Amino acid sequence: MNIADQNPPQPNDEIDLKELFLHLWAGKVYIISSTVFLIFIAATYLNIAERKYDVVYNLAPVSKTDARPNLSGLGGLASLTGIPLPSSSSNDFLTFRFLLISEEVTEILLQDSNLVQSIFAKEWNMQEQKFQPPNASLPTLMLAPIKRLLTGNEIRDYIAPNAPRLLDWMQKNLSITEDKETGFLVLKSTSSQPELMIHLMQMTSKTTDDLMKNRFIKRSEETSDFYNKQLSKARAREHREALATLLAEEDQKLILALKGQHFIAAPVTIPSVSLYPTSPRSSLVLALSIVLGGFLGSAFVLVRRAIRK
């Protein structure tokens, strides 16, 4: 038995790049046609797609010296009366951020009928002056039974815009981040209606700020009433002086809270809108259409060759 019989030649699995290129070149008509077709689809999409803009709104924390008096040195006076000294929370700005997108705030925003009608414009019937279910498209009607069969979820009855629905819409369309360098809160949204988002951002921040201010004023007034009651009962001169000092400081806090336009957060600048649309990205869509068109055309040529072979 010779060596050639013991070691039969192995099949060559290497790809001949030259041969591959020649086959692709021979099918260049299919590749070009596929690419042109994908470019046409991309151009059609770009012509009918909504142009969206980035809206950014920066909020800075109000200085503690602007909204809070210096209560240092009153601990001893408070201890004489046995009353804990009220102190402002250092987490007011974090609370403000949490409340910005909350159901408590959306309950107040619902009172702005123009804002709600603009957000849920597809559901607002101008003639009947009420909200109603939007007209479902044919694909939606066809997919609804399939979706129900696959997920088991029942089709829910229509619910007119309310606080939970507005909250859900805001969570999807409005993002809140914190700039680590400046400590500012950054409200950002990408929308085809930048004017609507500007109005929403300003209303939301103002509503949240007023809500926290009213809470503080109510709490401070209750504290002042408590001090006045304790002052009327006090008999020792030291206790009366301590309570009078605490009462004066509480009144000062109220004055500082009432005189300022902003209580917790103040806008750094007016909301800014990007000069050009940020979505869809025309260059990216066209580039992807060229790549995808060339890939599909090449795949068709190679599969066609394999079938013939």
N, C-alpha and C positions, 0 to 999 in steps of 0.2 A: 504494500500500500504506500503510495507516494505522499509527499507532504501536502500537495494540493488537495488530495481527497480528505486528509485529516482536518484541514483548515479551509472550509469553503468560504468564498468571498462574502463579506457582509454587505447588506444593502446600504447604499449611500443616502443618509438622512439629511445631509447638508443642503441648505437652500442655495440655489444658484441665483445670486442677486441680479446678474445680467439677464438671465432668462426671465426672472420675475419682472424686471423692468420692461423687457420687450413685450411681455404679455399685457402689462398695464398700459404700455404705450399703444398697443394694438387696440385696446378698448378705451382709448382716450375720449371717444365720443360719448360713451356711457358716463364716464367720470365727469366730464364737463357738463353734460346734461343734468346729472344729479346735483352738481354744485349750483348750477344756475337755478334749478327748481327750488333748492333749499334757500338760496338768496332771495328768490321771489317770495317765498313764504315768510321769511324774516322781515322783508321790507313791508309786506302786507300787515304783519303784526305791529311793526313800528308805527305804521300810519294810523292804526285804529286804537293802539294802546293809550291809556291815560298817562299824561305826563305828571309825575309826582316830584315834589320839591321837599327838601329838608328844612324843617322849622326847628330852631334852637332857642331856648329861653333859659337864661342863667339867673339863679336866685342866690343871694348871699345872706348869711345869718346876720340879724340885727345885733349890733354890739351890745353886750350885757350892760355896759355903762349907760346906754341910751334907754334901756327899758327896765333896769333894776337898780335900786339904790344900794349903797354899801352898808351892809348890816353888821360889819365887824364891830366888836366891842359891846354888842347887846346881849351876848350870851349870859353874862353875869346878871344883868337886869332881869332877863327872862327866868333865870334860875331862882331869883328872889320870889317871883310870883308863882313858881311851879308850873309855868306854861311853856311848852316847847316853842322855840322860835321858828316861824315859818321861813322856809328857804326855797328859793327858786330852783327848779330842776335844771341840771346841766344837759339833760337830754331833750330839751324843748325842740331843738332843730331836728332831731331824729323822730320825735313825735309828729312834727310838721310833715316830714317826708312820708311817714306812714299814713297820715290822714289825707294826703294829697289825692290818692286814688283809693277812696273808701266809700262805703255805702252811705255813711253819714254825710259826706260832702255831695255825693250824687243826688241825695234827697233834696238838697238845697238847689243844686243846679237844675233840677227838673222844673223849678219855678220859672226859669227862662224859657218860655215857649218857643221863641225864635231859634234858640240854640238847639233845642230838642228836635224841632221840625227840620232843621238843616242836617242834623246828624242822621236822622231816620227819614230822609227825604223820600225814599222809595215807598215808604209806608204811609205817607201823609196824603190824604185826599183833600185837595184844595176846595173842591166844590162842596163836599159834605162837611168840611172842617173837622175831620177826625182821622185817627189812624185805623188802617185796615190791612189785612194780609197782602203782601205784594204778589203780583201775578207770577206764578211759577212757570219757568221755561219748560219746553218739551223734554229736554234731557233730564231735568230734575224730576219731572213726573214719572219718567220711565225708570229712573234709578231708585226712586223712593221705595217701591216694593222689594227690589233686590237688596237694598240696604237694610230694610226691616227684616228680611229673611235671614241675612247673614249675621246681623248684630242682635236681633231679638228686641230692639228698642221700639216702643210704640211711637206712632206719630203724635207729637204734642199739639195741643190746640194753640191757636195764635194768642200771643200775649202782647198787649200794647206796651210801648216803651215805658219802663218803670226804673226804679233805682238799681235793681240787680242787672237789668239789661244794659243800662247806661254804664254801670261799673264794668261789665264784661267788655263793652265796646272800648272803653278807655284803656283797659288793661292790654288790649290787643293793638291799639293804635298810638299809645303814648308810653314812652319809656322814661324812667327816672334813674339817673346815675349821679355819682359824686366825683367831682374832679379832685383827685388826691393832692394836686399841687396847691390849689386855691381853697379847697373845702367848699366850693360852690355846688349847689344842686343844679343839674343840667337836665332840663326837660326837652326831649327830642321826639320828633315825629316826622314820618315821610308820608305826605298826603298830596292828593290831587286838588285839595281845597286848603291852601295855606292860610287864607284869611280866616277860615273857620277854626283851624287849629290855633292860630294866634289868639282869637277870642276865647277859645276854650282854655288855653294855658293861663291867660290873664284872669279869667273868671275863677278857675280852679284855685290858683294861688291866693287870690284875694279872699275867696270864700273860706279857705283853710285858715288863713291868717286871722280873719275876723272871728272864726269859730274858736280858735285858741285864745284870742284876746277876750272874748265874752266869757269863756270859761274862767280865765284868770280874774276878771273883774268880779264875777259872781263869787268866786272863792275868796277874793280879797275883801269884798263887802261883808261876807259872812264872818271872816276873821275880825274885821273892825267891830261888828256888832257884838262878837264875843268879848273883845277887849272892853267895850263900853259897859257891858254887863258886869264884868269882873271889876272894873273901875268903880262902879256904883256900890259894890259890896266891900271893897278894900277899906281898911281902917288904918293900917300902918302907913306912915309917910313914905317909907322906902318902896312899899308895894305900889302906892299910888303914882309915885314918880316913875317907876319902871313901866307900869302900864301906860302912862301918858306918853312916854318915849316910844314904846312899841306902837301905840295908836298913831302917833305922828308919822312914824316911818311907814306904816301901812297906808296912811293917806297919801304920803309922798309916792308910794308905788302906784297907787291908783291914778294920780295926776300924770305920772310919767307914761303910764299905759294908755291913758286917754288922749294925751296930746300928740302922740306920734301917729303918722299915717300907717306905718308898718310896725308890726309887733314882734314877730318871730323872724320872718324872712322878707327881704326887699329885693326887687329886681335890680340887677347890675346894669343892664341895658334893655332896650325894647327888644322884643323877639326878632330874630334875624331869619331871613328866608334865603335859600341858595339862589344864586343868580340864574343858574341853568337847571333844567330838570336832572335829577339824580336817578330816576327810574322811569322807563327802562334805559339801560345803557346801550346806546345805539352801536358803538364800536364793538362792544363785547358780543352783542347779539349777532352782528354781521360776521364777526370772526368765527364764532361757533358754527354759524350756518355754512361757512366755507369749509371748515374742518370736517363737520359732519357730512356735508355733501360729498367731499372727496373720499371720505372713509366709506360711505355707503356705495358710491360708484365703484370704488376699488374692490369692495367685497363682492359686488355683483359680478364684476369681470372675472374674479378668481373662482367664484362658485360656478359660473357659466363654463369656465375652462375645465374645471374638475369634472363637471357632469359630462361634457363632451369627451373628455379623455377616458 
